[in-house]
Amino acid sequence: MVSALTILHDRWLTIGHMQSGTGERRTDSWSDRQQLVQTSAAGPIARGQTDQQQLVGAAARAAEGSAVPFPFKLLPLDAETQRRVIADFPGYPNGLQCVQSWGFKVVGTATETDLEALYNRPLQPGDIWVCSPPKCGSMWTQELVWLLENDLDFDGCRVMLTERWRFSESCMAIDLEQRTQLAAKRTAPAASAGRSRFVKSHLPMSLCPPRLLDVCKVVYVARNPKDICVSFYKHARRYKNVNFQKELEVFADHFLAGNVVLTPVVPHMIEAWNLRHHPNMCFLFYEDMKRDLRGQIRRLAGFLGRQYSDAQVDRLAEYLHIDAFKKNPWRSQDFGKGAGMMNEGEGDFIRTGKAGDWKNHMSAEMSARFDRLLEEQLKGTDLRFTMELQQQD
């Protein structure tokens, strides 16, 4: 098994290469990245720091099971950007903060103590994580993973996803005042209150526990950024804890600037893409699941060490078809309605589920802005996105 130091070191190298924009050396293979670890100095652990001894010490403490100090600092947005964020997102009265060298955004009430606790979440062999940026089909993937790991127990999955999966990152995405109000209305226990071996995360790999890939299996789901933006826009209008009420053009301005909570998404996906050859990582594209769900079910089952007959795969694909999944009452979203979290008239949590739906919402000018940004952000990588499908399930 690859060492914790290799994984942790690789993360900073990945970030450093991405930030430099030179593309001089790609980390496309796991063996190549191991060589880089042996021959290169560590990238920045925190802004302004390049102390390799701190990196080695962090990996060693992680391997020993000791608490690892969180290696980044929370930084405020500049005053004008913060003013616009607070004005356009009433659900974030304290604005946003940056963490990570490429400016990952969390809510203004998040603390470094929160981040350090998440960074040191306990890991156990057999745990399975589904990781992704928001609005990439993580809930769909969670149901698929749970069923594959539980012998297609369709009766057993008649329990809310929130009770089967741990998600303890609300402190990163929801302002403290909103979380306090939500907790007062919650009646069903969340899975985060107990221990499940199934974990969902929207944090980038560099903010997850340093030994995650040493210990657990990770299913990472990526999606084309145009569809992420449109889906996130609809989500932001629907949920009162975000309460965005302006047009898509305004949301896209924030999204392209990386000034929406839990964004920017492209560096998030690049980090995972550069780890895709690790034997404990299965990197999926939402578009591939839409193009060939049965094929992706078989691929994921193989990654998890499971075998199912063609008939079983067919039944699972029918159960997970987006038209059926939209009607599934165990998706965990009904609580939001009962808690008064939703703005009326803003649609359902799962909308069309179509790849390429962005074409029904974006102007040619907006699409071109995305294309220019993607061209810049993807320099030096071979990560590419499918923007539309000729045929999909």
PyMOL commands that set and color helices and strands:
alter all, ss='L'
color gray80, all
select helices_A, chain A and resi 4-20+30-39+52-64+79-88+112-119+138-149+161-164+170-173+176-185+191-193+205-207+212-215+225-238+248-256+265-273+286-291+293-303+310-320+322-326+334-338+357-360+364-377
alter helices_A, ss='H'
color red, helices_A
select strands_A, chain A and resi 75-76+96-99+104-107+128-131+198-201+217-222+281-285
alter strands_A, ss='S'
color yellow, strands_A
deselect
rebuild
show_as cartoon
